[in-house]
Amino acid sequence: MKSLRYFLVDVFTDHPFSGNQLAVFPDGGDLTKESMQKIAREFNLSETTFVFPKRNDTSDFHVRIFTPTTELPMAGHPTIGTAFVLAHLRTIPSREQVIFEEQIGPVPISLQYDVNDSPSWISMTQPLPKFGSRFENTSSISEMLSLEESAIDSRLPLEVVSCGVPFLFIPLKDLSSIRRVRLKMDVWERLLKNFEAPQVFVFTQEVELPTSRVHCRMFAPALGIVEDPATGGASGPLGCYLVKNKILQAFPNAADFISEQGFEMGRPSLIRIIIAHGPNGEFAKVVVSGQCCMIGEGTIRS
């Protein structure tokens, strides 16, 4: 049996035991996909990442991301947390830019360092958005969420958006409604299991913290995630949804705001989202940023 070193990190937070948990294996060695999936299932966190040497000259590292049940093409908190660990280990030189090769292709990452030369804020650039279907049956969606239909904000669409991974965005009217969400699995299986975006992202413009702009929750049963305390992969698409539907305006050429998530799970998370516009109003750049906190390290036998 082999011993593999791993690190535990809390992502999208600056203090322990909040944010989104992540296990990072900075040296994946010769692990197979099957072995990585078994390890991710053993940890049973939202995601576990494995780092390998770069495979081409367009990236610095090859990173693979696993939920307990499947491999992901891209994800936000695993990307940011992995960069934090590699910078902490000085595997990433003390510089501002690095590129991960993930399944969707190259993912640019920017790092800021504090006065002690430790990584502080880490940002990832996500692919430009793709807008998918709109879900018109609000009655069925409210049933799935265990809410009355009037809890859904009818001024906004129930819309699929992807910046690498598709999510169905569901606007709710207030904090009271979002706190009462309980996902009914039988209704989810009927409505969304085979839908183009089985991941359910609910949000409201009523917030807990004065510095936040939206309050969010995310459910991904298809990925083995009952609820996620912070979803970086959904945060870029969320920003694009808000800009497209004129909830946020890009003045002079970018929207810059904070999304809060994980409060209902006792793991508060803060995600900074920047959506930049081009000269003709088109989406030009999608950036998601956050802080990280090192929790521990160890070895696992495989």
N, C-alpha and C positions, 0 to 999 in steps of 0.2 A: 504493500500500500504506500501511496505517496502522501506527503504532508504539503498542503498548500496554504500559503499565508493570505489572510484577508483582513480588511479593515471595515469597521462599522462607522457610518457617518449619518448625521441628521442634516437634511438638505432643506433649503429655504427657511432657515432660522439661524440666529446667532447665539442660541443657548441650548444646552443639552435637553434631551427628552421632549422635544417638540419637532416640528417640521416632518419631513418624510424620511423614513429609515432606508438605508441602502447598504448592501454588502458589496465591497469592491475587492476583486482578486487582481492585484497589479501585475501578476505573471500567470497567464493562463496555461503556460507550458504546452503540453500536447493533449490537453483535454479535448474529448470529442463533444459534439453537440449533445449527444445523449447524456454524457457525464455532467455537462454544464446544466442541463435541464434538471437532472436529479439533485444537484447541489442547490439550485434555486428553489426547488420544491422543499428541500430540507430546511432552508432558511425561512421560507414561507413569508418573505417580505414582498412588498409591491414589486420590486425589481432587485436583481443581482447582476453585477457586470463582471466581465472578464476581459483583461487587456492582453493584446498580442502585438508583436512587432509589426511595423507598417508593411503593407504589401505592394506599395507603389510610391512614386515620388510626389504624389499630390497630398499625402497625409503624413502625420507624425506617429500615429498609433492606430491599430485596428481594435475596435471596441465592440463586444457583443453583449446584448442586453436580454435578460430573461425574466419573465414573470414566473410564478409557480407553475404555470401550465404551458407557456409558449415563448418563443423568441420574438422580440419586437424589432421593427425596422429602424426605429428611432424613439427616444423618450427624453424628456427634459431633465427631471431630477437625477436620473442615472448619469446623464452626460455631464451635468454640472458637478455632481458629487464625485465622479471618477476623475475629472480634471483637478478637483480639490485634493484628492488623495495623491495623485501623481505629482502635483506641485509640492505638497507636504513632504513627499519622499525625495524631492529634488530630481525626480525622474524627468519632469519637465524643467528645463532650465529656467532661471528667473527672467522670463521674458513675457511679453504681453499677449502673444498670439500662439495658438496651437490648433492643429486640425485633426479631428478624429475621423477615421473611416468607419461609418456605420452602414447598415444595410441599404439605407436610402442614398448613400454616397457620402461625400465629404461634408463634415459639420464644423464650421469655424467657431472657435472659442476664444474669448478675450478674458484675461486675468488681470486683476488689480491686486497689488500687494500693500500690506501695512508697513509701519515703520520698522517692524522686526523682520521684514522680508518674508512674511507669511501670507499665503493667499487669503484675500478678504472677499471682495465681490467677484463673481465669475458669471460671464454672459455667454450665451450660445445664440448663433444665428440660425434660424429655422428656414426651411423652404417657404417660398411664397404661397399664399393660400389657394386652395381649390374649394369652391363652394359646390355643395351637392344638393340633394333633395330637400324639400321642405315637407314636414310632416303635418298634415292638416287635421288629423283626428285628435283634437285636444281632449276629448272625453276619455278616450282610451289611454292617453298619456297620463292624465290626472289619476285615473284608476291605477295605473302602474305605480305611480308615486304615492298612493294612498292619500290623495288630496282631493278636495272638491275642485271642480273645473274652474271655478272663479278664482282659484289661487294662481292660475297661469296668467301672465301678463299678455293679454290679447293684442296689445299694441305692437308686439314684436313677433317675428316668425320662430317656429320650431325648425331649426335649420342645421344641416350637416356642413361642417367646415373641417378641412384638414390642412395641416402644415407638415405632413408626414404620416400622421395617424388620424383617421376620421373620428369625430365626435358629434353626437346629436346635442345641440345646445337648446336648453329649455329655460325660458325666462319666467321667473316667479315674481310675485308682487312685493313680498316683504320677508323679513327675517323669520317671523312667526311661521310662515308657510314652509320655508326651506328647512327649518328645524324639525318640522313634522314629517318630512319625507321619509318613507319606508318603502323600499323597492319590493314590489310583489313579483317574485320570480316566475310564477306561472304566467302572469300577464306579460312580463318582459320576454319570456320565451316565445310567446305567441306573436308579439309585436316586432321585436328587435333582434332576436337571436340570429336571424338570417338576413337582417337589414344591412345596408351598406355601412352603417355606423352603429354597431351594437353598444358602444360606450355612451353612457348617459351623463351629461354634464348639466347640472342645474345651477342657476345663479340668480341673484337679486341685486338691485342697486342700493338696497338698504344695507348698511354695513355696521360691524362691531367697532372698528377703529376709525378715528377721524382722518387718518392718513390713507385709508383704503378707498377704492372706487367701486368695487364689486365684492360680493360675498358668494362663495362657491362651494359646491360639493360634486364629487365625481364617483360613479359606480361603473365597474367593468367586470361583470360576472364571466363574460367570455374569456377574459384574461386571467381568471382566478383571483380577481381583486374585488372583495365585497365592497369596500369603499377606500378611496385613496386620500391621504391627508394633504397632498400637494401634487398637482399634475402639470408639470412643465410643458409636456407635449400638447396639452389642451390649452395652455395659456396663450401661446401665439395665435392659434385659431380664434380664441375668445376675443383677443384684441382686435383681430380682423373683423369679426362679427360685429363688435361694438362700433367700429369705425364705419363699416359698410352700412349699418342700420342707423347711423347718425346719432348714436348715444354718446360717442366721443368724436371730437373734431380734431384733426391734425393741424394745429397751429404752432409755428408757421408752416412746418412740413412734417410734424411727427406728433403722435399721441404718446404720452409717457405717464403711466399710472401704476398703482399697486392693487393686486388682487389678493384677497384673504381666503384661506381655505383651511380645513382640518379642525376648526373650532369645535364642531359637534363630536369629534373623536378625541378631544383633549390633547390635540397636537397642532396648535396654531402655526400656520405657515404664511409667509408673506412673499409674494412673487412680483417682481417688477417686470412690466411689459412695455416695450417700445415698438410702435408701428409707424414706420416712415413712409411718406408719400413721395412719388416722383413728380416731375413738373406738370404732368397732365392729370394728376390725381390718382394715378395707378399705385398699387402697393409696390413699394420699392425695397423694404427690408423689414424683417420680423425678428425681434431680439427679446429673449427671456433671460432675466438675471436673478441671482440669489446669493445668499450667504450660506456657509456650511459650518458644522461643528463636529469635530472628531470625537467619537464616543469610545472606541476601543479597537483592539486587534486580537488576532488569534490564529490558530491553524486548524485545518480540517483534514481528515484522512479520506482519500478517495481511491 
